[in-house]
Amino acid sequence: MQRLVLDTNVWLDWLVFNDPSAQPIAAAVGAGRARIHIDAACEAEFVRVLAYDRGRRTLDADAQAVCHGQMCTIVHISDPAAAHPLMRLPDCRDPDDQKFLELARACGADFLVSRDRALLEIARRKGRPLPFTIVTPAALAHWLEAAA
């Protein structure tokens, strides 16, 4: 079973926008091939972003609660403080995204799934390898398909 961490935009693609790029993740979770981890900081960001004004696509309080409830039925809660303290992570140029790296380290993730440029930039850096792989939803879909 693959351990995954999803950044907020990937969660939105899945639960709010029903974007096809998130469907392989949903299928892998449904089939028991993947487990998604979250912590309090990442969940709080998701809840905050659900309330953003998106014009015609703005979610009212009831729709926000439904999306949050769906997420809560999918995830496994992790504690970033449980990570090995000697395992140094690179600094993300967007400090708001550092929490996703810390969560991926703490839960022993195989993949951090993101469309965020700052996180994907870390994946392209040379140097000390991460204990997990940072991938786009499309790259994860290809990996899941090849592993099936």
N, C-alpha and C positions, 0 to 999 in steps of 0.2 A: 504494500500500500504506500502510495506516494504522499508525503507530507507537504502541504502547500500553504503559502501565505499569499493572500491577494491584497493588492493595494486598493485604495478606496475607489478609484476609477473602474477597476475591474469588477468590483462589487456592484457599482452603479450599472455597468454594462449588463450584468447578469440580472439583477433584481429590479432595476428601474426601467431600463431601455430594452430589455430582452434582445440584446445584441447577439447575433449569431456567433461572434467570436468567443462568447462565454459558454456556449452550449457544450463544447467538448469537456469543459470543466464540470459543468452540471451533470453530464452523463457519467463521467468518471466517479464523481461523488456518489451518484445514484447507484452505480454498479459496485460500490465498495472498493474501487481502485485508488481512490484518493481521499484524503482527510484534510480539511482546511482548519487552520489554527488562527486564533485571534487573541488579543489581549485588551485590557481596558482602554489603553491609549488609542489603539487602532479602531476599536468599536466607537469610542467617543467621537473620533473624526468622522466616521461613517454617519453617525446620527446627526452631527452638525451639518455635514454636506447634504444630507437628505433635505434639509430645510432651506437650501439655497433657492433663490428666485431664478427660475429658468423660463420665464415668460409663460407661454401656453403650457409648457411641460412642468410647471411648478407643482410639487406634490402638496396636497393639503395634509393636515395633521393625521387624519385617518390613514391616508396612503403611506405616509412616513412610518406610522406605527406598523402597518402591514409589512412593509419592506424590512424594517428592523426585526420584526417577529420572524420573518422567513430566514433572515441571516442567523438569528439565534438558534433556530432548529438545525442548522447546517454545521455550525462551527464547534470546535473544541477549544476551550479556554486555556491559554498558556500564560505563564508568568515569566516576563523577561528577566527578572532577578535570578531565575534558576539557571541562567547560562553560565558557562565556565568563565570565570573572570579573567583568565589569561588569554582568551581567544579575542584578539583585537580585531575590530572591524574598521574598514575605511570610513572616513568622514564623508557624508553625502553633502554636495554643495547646497542642497536645499535641506536645512536643518529639520523641517517638518517631515521629511521622508526617512530620517534616521531611525525612527521607531519601527519601520518595516524591516530594516536590516536587523535590528535588535531582536525583534520577534522571531524572525527566521532563524537566527542563531539560537535563541532560547528553546525553541520547540524542535530543533534538529531538522528543519525543513530541507526537503530535497530541492524545492523550487520556490522562489519569490516571483510571483507573476505580476507584471506591471507594464503599463504603457508610458510611465513617467520618464522623461528624458534624463533627469538627474540620476535615477536608479539604474536605467539602462546604460548610462555612461560608466558607471562603476563596473558593470559586467564587461565592458570593453577594455578596462584598464589592465595593464600588465603589472606584474608584481605578485605579492602573496595571494594565493588563491583563496577564495571564500569557501566556507564549508557547505554552501548551497549554490545553486545556479539561478541567476536572474534572467528571466525569459519574458517575452511578450506572450499574450494569450495564443497567438497563432503558432509561435514556436513550441509552446507546451502542447498544443493540439497535435502538431506533427510528432512530437515525442510520444504522446499517449497512443497515437495511432500505430506508430512503429512498435511500441511495447505490447500492443494487444495481441 
